[in-house]
Amino acid sequence: MEINRLDKKNREALAEALAKRSTESFGDLEAKVADIIDNVRSRGDAALFEYSEKFDHFTLTKENIRVTDEEIKAAVEESDPRFIEVLERAAENIRTFHEKQKRISWIDTNGDGSILGQKFTALEKVGVYVPGGKAAYPSSVLMNIIPAKVAGVERIIMLTPPGQGGSISRDTLAAASVAGVDEVYRVGGAQAIAAMAYGTETVPKVHKICGPGNIFVALAKRAVYGRVSIDSIAGPSEILVLADESADARFVAADLLSQAEHDEMASAILVTTSEKLAEAVKAEIEGFVPKLSRSTIIQKSLDDYGFIFVADDMDTAVDAVNDIASEHLEIMTEDPWSVMPRIKNAGAIFLGPWSSEPLGDYFAGPNHILPTNGTAKFFSPLNVDDFMKKTSIISYSKAALERDHRDIEFFAEKEGLTAHANSVAVRFEGK
């Protein structure tokens, strides 16, 4: 990783580099994804079976597409008991955190005869996509399913690609069981997204699709948005560490690498006010990488999307942090709590040397499904509200409407909508 000054030119170069990771940079794949979606939409299971043979090298049938309850139970029984214990503890932390996000319906009864309110209703069916490529992520299973359960979603299905011989990761199934999934299907890729969006003979149509995936999955989610709701268009993982001279270089380096190992397009950025720290972090990274199991992926990630910037002062550093709007932001300064209020844009903020980013990935409780590619400027982490609908409630008495009807009619006529005006006026004819 090269060390650069945090100036206008380098900030522009950074923005250009990070933009290459967006789904908008893969327009050449959109036609392929559209073909897959159209095929699944029109041919249902038959298309899923063909894509399974082609991409997963597994013969999918109506009889084996759904993972049985016995398979899920066996995954739990055959798992390391310590792993199940950790899953359950993490699940409890996640559940407790998300329980605090629940909202209740409300009604305001006013003395003028008007009643206004809002009704909160959980979505009926939610689909969760779980990748099955370079690594299994049981933590994401918990993070997707538990908020939906807390919201009160009636039916949660999970789709994940089959491995060799149709197998599904034992860890993934164990996590699904702990989280409380209702159904699991062996379908992956863009075809899985299409199946959940339109439904097939075996895979039910859902109302919302959540979960990360590769570029084909991301493009498919974008394509079906509107037909169903989606959580977000997840991009490659990213971390930004904001640090001053008080930070521990070894801690900073380790945390940057924790995200670089996700995939070759992951981004790891250090913004610091200390040249000495920048040099020390660079040296620590060079020492760490050869010792790590995913060193090839990490090195590619660092070569393409790893950056160290030295800012003239903390104001300049914070301004850049807000502009980048990173998925994960660690603040390692002498007083991180004094810096935190100045942060406007970040998916999740980790404060101090003992709040390493993996704490949020696995265990603390806040959701690790976060906005990426700068979308933290306008998106939030996955939460209970994502699985709820809000419905407005309006009730007026005759007296309340009589008081306001002329204003309503005037407003409607201003817009040229005379039928709107008449709908109110007809109630007071002759008065």
C-alpha positions as semicolon CSV with decimal commas, in nm:
position;residue;x (nm);y (nm);z (nm)
1;M;0,000;0,000;0,000
2;E;0,136;0,338;-0,101
3;I;0,120;0,640;0,130
4;N;-0,025;0,956;-0,026
5;R;-0,118;1,305;0,088
6;L;-0,490;1,358;0,132
7;D;-0,524;1,634;-0,126
8;K;-0,789;1,713;-0,388
9;K;-0,613;1,524;-0,666
10;N;-0,575;1,204;-0,463
11;R;-0,930;1,223;-0,334
12;E;-1,057;1,240;-0,691
13;A;-0,838;0,944;-0,787
14;L;-0,976;0,749;-0,490
15;A;-1,336;0,822;-0,590
16;E;-1,264;0,706;-0,944
17;A;-1,104;0,383;-0,823
18;L;-1,384;0,298;-0,582
19;A;-1,648;0,366;-0,848
20;K;-1,514;0,071;-1,047
21;R;-1,653;-0,159;-0,778
22;S;-2,013;-0,049;-0,837
23;T;-2,268;-0,264;-1,023
24;E;-2,291;0,022;-1,272
25;S;-1,946;-0,079;-1,396
26;F;-2,071;-0,420;-1,511
27;G;-2,319;-0,322;-1,779
28;D;-2,184;-0,594;-2,007
29;L;-2,335;-0,855;-1,773
30;E;-2,682;-0,701;-1,752
31;A;-2,806;-0,870;-2,070
32;K;-2,697;-1,212;-1,942
33;V;-2,874;-1,154;-1,612
34;A;-3,187;-1,033;-1,791
35;D;-3,192;-1,353;-2,000
36;I;-3,169;-1,567;-1,686
37;I;-3,452;-1,375;-1,520
38;D;-3,677;-1,399;-1,827
39;N;-3,607;-1,770;-1,859
40;V;-3,695;-1,842;-1,497
41;R;-4,000;-1,619;-1,518
42;S;-4,136;-1,803;-1,820
43;R;-4,019;-2,160;-1,755
44;G;-4,005;-2,182;-1,376
45;D;-3,847;-2,496;-1,229
46;A;-3,731;-2,624;-1,568
47;A;-3,503;-2,322;-1,602
48;L;-3,371;-2,365;-1,247
49;F;-3,286;-2,728;-1,318
50;E;-3,096;-2,636;-1,635
51;Y;-2,898;-2,359;-1,465
52;S;-2,809;-2,591;-1,177
53;E;-2,667;-2,842;-1,423
54;K;-2,478;-2,569;-1,609
55;F;-2,339;-2,363;-1,323
56;D;-2,340;-2,592;-1,019
57;H;-2,288;-2,927;-1,198
58;F;-2,570;-3,076;-0,997
59;T;-2,888;-3,244;-1,119
60;L;-3,165;-3,053;-0,948
61;T;-3,515;-3,202;-0,941
62;K;-3,851;-3,135;-0,781
63;E;-3,765;-3,402;-0,526
64;N;-3,432;-3,259;-0,408
65;I;-3,463;-2,882;-0,462
66;R;-3,586;-2,826;-0,107
67;V;-3,351;-2,908;0,180
68;T;-3,534;-3,142;0,414
69;D;-3,596;-3,081;0,781
70;E;-3,390;-3,395;0,847
71;E;-3,089;-3,247;0,665
72;I;-3,114;-2,927;0,868
73;K;-3,148;-3,120;1,193
74;A;-2,848;-3,335;1,101
75;A;-2,639;-3,026;1,028
76;V;-2,703;-2,901;1,380
77;E;-2,636;-3,241;1,540
78;E;-2,313;-3,295;1,345
79;S;-2,176;-2,946;1,410
80;D;-1,915;-2,870;1,673
81;P;-2,116;-2,804;1,994
82;R;-1,897;-2,500;2,059
83;F;-2,001;-2,357;1,721
84;I;-2,370;-2,404;1,801
85;E;-2,315;-2,238;2,137
86;V;-2,146;-1,938;1,974
87;L;-2,421;-1,916;1,711
88;E;-2,684;-1,911;1,983
89;R;-2,503;-1,643;2,184
90;A;-2,454;-1,428;1,874
91;A;-2,819;-1,482;1,777
92;E;-2,932;-1,365;2,120
93;N;-2,721;-1,048;2,094
94;I;-2,859;-0,977;1,747
95;R;-3,216;-1,044;1,861
96;T;-3,181;-0,821;2,168
97;F;-3,042;-0,532;1,963
98;H;-3,313;-0,556;1,699
99;E;-3,593;-0,590;1,953
100;K;-3,516;-0,230;2,051
101;Q;-3,600;-0,121;1,694
102;K;-3,958;-0,248;1,703
103;R;-4,230;0,009;1,657
104;I;-4,596;-0,005;1,742
105;S;-4,903;0,120;1,560
106;W;-5,040;0,449;1,687
107;I;-5,365;0,644;1,676
108;D;-5,417;1,014;1,754
109;T;-5,775;1,106;1,836
110;N;-5,825;1,478;1,810
111;G;-6,107;1,679;1,968
112;D;-6,214;1,813;1,629
113;G;-6,350;1,477;1,514
114;S;-6,045;1,366;1,315
115;I;-5,855;1,046;1,386
116;L;-5,511;0,990;1,233
117;G;-5,268;0,709;1,280
118;Q;-5,018;0,463;1,141
119;K;-5,044;0,086;1,130
120;F;-4,730;-0,129;1,126
121;T;-4,762;-0,467;0,957
122;A;-4,487;-0,725;0,904
123;L;-4,421;-0,850;0,552
124;E;-4,577;-1,191;0,488
125;K;-4,294;-1,361;0,294
126;V;-3,924;-1,278;0,281
127;G;-3,650;-1,450;0,082
128;V;-3,290;-1,462;0,201
129;Y;-3,006;-1,531;-0,040
130;V;-2,693;-1,690;0,105
131;P;-2,378;-1,718;-0,111
132;G;-2,200;-2,049;-0,141
133;G;-1,886;-1,961;-0,333
134;K;-1,546;-1,876;-0,183
135;A;-1,665;-1,907;0,174
136;A;-1,972;-1,983;0,385
137;Y;-2,107;-1,695;0,591
138;P;-2,334;-1,826;0,867
139;S;-2,308;-1,484;1,031
140;S;-2,500;-1,332;0,738
141;V;-2,768;-1,596;0,781
142;L;-2,826;-1,471;1,136
143;M;-2,814;-1,106;1,033
144;N;-3,078;-1,150;0,761
145;I;-3,322;-1,384;0,929
146;I;-3,330;-1,261;1,289
147;P;-3,451;-0,902;1,215
148;A;-3,724;-1,051;0,995
149;K;-3,828;-1,283;1,278
150;V;-3,828;-0,994;1,525
151;A;-4,049;-0,795;1,286
152;G;-4,296;-1,083;1,275
153;V;-4,251;-1,207;0,918
154;E;-4,469;-1,517;0,880
155;R;-4,263;-1,711;0,626
156;I;-3,887;-1,684;0,567
157;I;-3,727;-1,888;0,291
158;M;-3,357;-1,921;0,219
159;L;-3,191;-1,999;-0,113
160;T;-2,828;-2,100;-0,142
161;P;-2,633;-2,271;-0,423
162;P;-2,563;-2,645;-0,398
163;G;-2,208;-2,762;-0,355
164;Q;-2,057;-3,088;-0,466
165;G;-2,324;-3,355;-0,489
166;G;-2,591;-3,103;-0,393
167;S;-2,452;-3,051;-0,045
168;I;-2,520;-2,734;0,150
169;S;-2,268;-2,597;0,397
170;R;-2,330;-2,752;0,739
171;D;-2,247;-2,419;0,904
172;T;-2,499;-2,236;0,684
173;L;-2,775;-2,484;0,769
174;A;-2,692;-2,476;1,139
175;A;-2,713;-2,096;1,140
176;A;-3,042;-2,109;0,950
177;S;-3,184;-2,344;1,212
178;V;-3,068;-2,126;1,503
179;A;-3,210;-1,816;1,333
180;G;-3,548;-1,981;1,271
181;V;-3,572;-2,016;0,892
182;D;-3,887;-2,185;0,757
183;E;-3,767;-2,333;0,426
184;V;-3,434;-2,382;0,247
185;Y;-3,382;-2,442;-0,127
186;R;-3,068;-2,545;-0,321
187;V;-3,069;-2,268;-0,580
188;G;-2,800;-2,009;-0,638
189;G;-2,705;-1,720;-0,862
190;A;-2,925;-1,480;-1,056
191;Q;-3,172;-1,764;-1,111
192;A;-3,236;-1,780;-0,736
193;I;-3,324;-1,411;-0,728
194;A;-3,557;-1,456;-1,025
195;A;-3,724;-1,754;-0,859
196;M;-3,797;-1,555;-0,544
197;A;-3,917;-1,252;-0,742
198;Y;-4,160;-1,439;-0,969
199;G;-4,209;-1,776;-0,804
200;T;-4,181;-2,119;-0,965
201;E;-4,362;-2,447;-0,918
202;T;-4,155;-2,515;-0,605
203;V;-3,997;-2,186;-0,495
204;P;-4,253;-1,941;-0,356
205;K;-4,271;-1,580;-0,467
206;V;-4,168;-1,349;-0,184
207;H;-4,232;-0,984;-0,107
208;K;-3,874;-0,890;-0,025
209;I;-3,531;-1,033;-0,111
210;C;-3,235;-0,985;0,121
211;G;-2,880;-1,105;0,134
212;P;-2,544;-1,053;-0,038
213;G;-2,407;-1,229;-0,344
214;N;-2,174;-1,199;-0,641
215;I;-2,213;-0,948;-0,923
216;F;-2,476;-1,164;-1,098
217;V;-2,685;-1,174;-0,781
218;A;-2,645;-0,798;-0,729
219;L;-2,750;-0,721;-1,087
220;A;-3,045;-0,958;-1,059
221;K;-3,163;-0,787;-0,741
222;R;-3,143;-0,453;-0,914
223;A;-3,336;-0,589;-1,212
224;V;-3,627;-0,729;-1,009
225;Y;-3,658;-0,429;-0,778
226;G;-4,011;-0,297;-0,811
227;R;-4,151;-0,642;-0,869
228;V;-4,037;-0,714;-0,515
229;S;-3,859;-0,509;-0,254
230;I;-3,488;-0,565;-0,187
231;D;-3,261;-0,476;0,102
232;S;-2,989;-0,309;-0,104
233;I;-2,744;-0,363;-0,388
234;A;-2,456;-0,493;-0,181
235;G;-2,111;-0,409;-0,306
236;P;-1,774;-0,552;-0,208
237;S;-1,682;-0,509;0,157
238;E;-1,496;-0,199;0,270
239;I;-1,334;-0,055;0,580
240;L;-1,197;0,288;0,659
241;V;-0,986;0,354;0,968
242;L;-0,961;0,713;1,089
243;A;-0,660;0,743;1,320
244;D;-0,424;0,986;1,486
245;E;-0,079;0,936;1,637
246;S;-0,225;0,759;1,941
247;A;-0,343;0,456;1,740
248;D;-0,173;0,117;1,763
249;A;-0,030;0,048;1,417
250;R;-0,056;-0,327;1,460
251;F;-0,425;-0,302;1,549
252;V;-0,494;-0,074;1,252
253;A;-0,314;-0,303;1,008
254;A;-0,494;-0,612;1,135
255;D;-0,834;-0,443;1,104
256;L;-0,768;-0,323;0,750
257;L;-0,674;-0,676;0,648
258;S;-0,986;-0,821;0,809
259;Q;-1,190;-0,673;0,525
260;A;-0,934;-0,708;0,247
261;E;-0,959;-1,085;0,281
262;H;-1,327;-1,090;0,175
263;D;-1,251;-1,071;-0,198
264;E;-1,026;-0,908;-0,454
265;M;-1,257;-0,606;-0,485
266;A;-1,276;-0,531;-0,113
267;S;-1,144;-0,192;-0,010
268;A;-0,926;-0,103;0,291
269;I;-0,842;0,263;0,357
270;L;-0,646;0,437;0,632
271;V;-0,689;0,812;0,680
272;T;-0,453;0,948;0,944
273;T;-0,305;1,273;1,063
274;S;0,024;1,100;1,148
275;E;0,293;1,018;0,891
276;K;0,470;0,807;1,153
277;L;0,157;0,595;1,201
278;A;0,111;0,563;0,824
279;E;0,463;0,423;0,783
280;A;0,419;0,187;1,078
281;V;0,085;0,055;0,948
282;K;0,235;-0,007;0,605
283;A;0,516;-0,208;0,761
284;E;0,275;-0,410;0,977
285;I;0,060;-0,493;0,674
286;E;0,363;-0,616;0,482
287;G;0,449;-0,839;0,776
288;F;0,096;-0,975;0,821
289;V;-0,004;-1,058;0,462
290;P;0,230;-1,354;0,392
291;K;0,115;-1,524;0,713
292;L;-0,258;-1,510;0,636
293;S;-0,449;-1,795;0,469
294;R;-0,612;-1,573;0,205
295;S;-0,294;-1,380;0,126
296;T;-0,344;-1,390;-0,253
297;I;-0,691;-1,236;-0,227
298;I;-0,571;-0,984;0,030
299;Q;-0,277;-0,872;-0,180
300;K;-0,494;-0,824;-0,489
301;S;-0,743;-0,624;-0,284
302;L;-0,468;-0,403;-0,141
303;D;-0,303;-0,354;-0,480
304;D;-0,625;-0,232;-0,640
305;Y;-0,831;-0,082;-0,358
306;G;-0,599;-0,038;-0,059
307;F;-0,500;0,320;0,030
308;I;-0,317;0,507;0,304
309;F;-0,370;0,883;0,321
310;V;-0,206;1,137;0,545
311;A;-0,422;1,442;0,618
312;D;-0,296;1,782;0,728
313;D;-0,542;1,792;1,020
314;M;-0,842;1,612;1,167
315;D;-1,092;1,847;0,998
316;T;-0,956;1,751;0,657
317;A;-0,959;1,384;0,755
318;V;-1,319;1,392;0,877
319;D;-1,432;1,571;0,562
320;A;-1,280;1,293;0,350
321;V;-1,435;1,024;0,571
322;N;-1,781;1,175;0,522
323;D;-1,726;1,197;0,148
324;I;-1,615;0,833;0,120
325;A;-1,910;0,714;0,337
326;S;-1,755;0,377;0,413
327;E;-1,945;0,062;0,505
328;H;-1,732;0,013;0,818
329;L;-1,562;0,305;0,993
330;E;-1,321;0,259;1,282
331;I;-1,221;0,567;1,479
332;M;-0,889;0,512;1,652
333;T;-0,808;0,851;1,796
334;E;-0,715;0,971;2,142
335;D;-1,081;1,062;2,208
336;P;-1,298;0,879;1,951
337;W;-1,622;0,989;2,120
338;S;-1,540;1,354;2,044
339;V;-1,483;1,270;1,676
340;M;-1,789;1,047;1,633
341;P;-2,053;1,328;1,637
342;R;-1,880;1,484;1,335
343;I;-1,932;1,170;1,127
344;K;-2,233;1,204;0,900
345;N;-2,187;0,911;0,664
346;A;-2,092;0,557;0,764
347;G;-2,268;0,221;0,774
348;A;-2,137;0,131;1,119
349;I;-1,896;0,317;1,348
350;F;-1,651;0,133;1,574
351;L;-1,500;0,342;1,852
352;G;-1,162;0,287;2,012
353;P;-0,889;0,021;1,996
354;W;-1,099;-0,260;2,143
355;S;-1,391;-0,229;1,899
356;S;-1,241;-0,425;1,611
357;E;-1,467;-0,451;1,305
358;P;-1,520;-0,831;1,331
359;L;-1,699;-0,762;1,660
360;G;-1,977;-0,617;1,447
361;D;-1,953;-0,890;1,184
362;Y;-2,022;-1,170;1,427
363;F;-2,128;-1,093;1,776
364;A;-2,212;-0,749;1,916
365;G;-2,570;-0,734;1,788
366;P;-2,600;-0,446;1,538
367;N;-2,657;-0,569;1,185
368;H;-2,353;-0,628;0,966
369;I;-2,552;-0,588;0,644
370;L;-2,452;-0,231;0,571
371;P;-2,462;0,023;0,286
372;T;-2,159;0,007;0,056
373;N;-2,010;0,208;-0,233
374;G;-2,087;0,543;-0,072
375;T;-2,456;0,466;-0,021
376;A;-2,420;0,526;0,354
377;K;-2,496;0,885;0,255
378;F;-2,861;0,784;0,217
379;F;-2,905;0,419;0,325
380;S;-2,907;0,253;0,668
381;P;-2,803;-0,089;0,799
382;L;-3,055;-0,370;0,761
383;N;-3,304;-0,336;1,044
384;V;-3,650;-0,435;1,166
385;D;-3,815;-0,154;0,967
386;D;-3,694;-0,323;0,649
387;F;-3,942;-0,603;0,719
388;M;-4,236;-0,382;0,809
389;K;-4,494;-0,190;0,609
390;K;-4,645;0,134;0,731
391;T;-5,008;0,206;0,649
392;S;-5,170;0,543;0,714
393;I;-5,506;0,560;0,893
394;I;-5,751;0,847;0,836
395;S;-6,096;0,893;0,984
396;Y;-6,293;1,221;0,977
397;S;-6,629;1,294;1,131
398;K;-6,886;1,493;0,936
399;A;-6,810;1,799;1,146
400;A;-6,436;1,771;1,085
401;L;-6,478;1,738;0,709
402;E;-6,733;2,020;0,699
403;R;-6,478;2,247;0,858
404;D;-6,213;2,170;0,595
405;H;-6,407;2,077;0,280
406;R;-6,380;2,413;0,104
407;D;-6,001;2,418;0,145
408;I;-5,976;2,064;0,006
409;E;-6,200;2,148;-0,291
410;F;-5,998;2,464;-0,361
411;F;-5,671;2,268;-0,352
412;A;-5,806;1,998;-0,587
413;E;-5,936;2,255;-0,835
414;K;-5,594;2,423;-0,832
415;E;-5,456;2,095;-0,966
416;G;-5,735;2,067;-1,223
417;L;-5,877;1,756;-1,056
418;T;-6,244;1,842;-1,046
419;A;-6,354;1,487;-0,965
420;H;-6,141;1,506;-0,652
421;A;-6,312;1,831;-0,556
422;N;-6,654;1,685;-0,634
423;S;-6,587;1,380;-0,417
424;V;-6,575;1,612;-0,117
425;A;-6,831;1,871;-0,232
426;V;-7,104;1,613;-0,297
427;R;-7,117;1,545;0,075
428;F;-7,230;1,902;0,143
429;E;-7,469;1,969;-0,144
430;G;-7,729;2,227;-0,060
431;K;-7,537;2,357;0,239
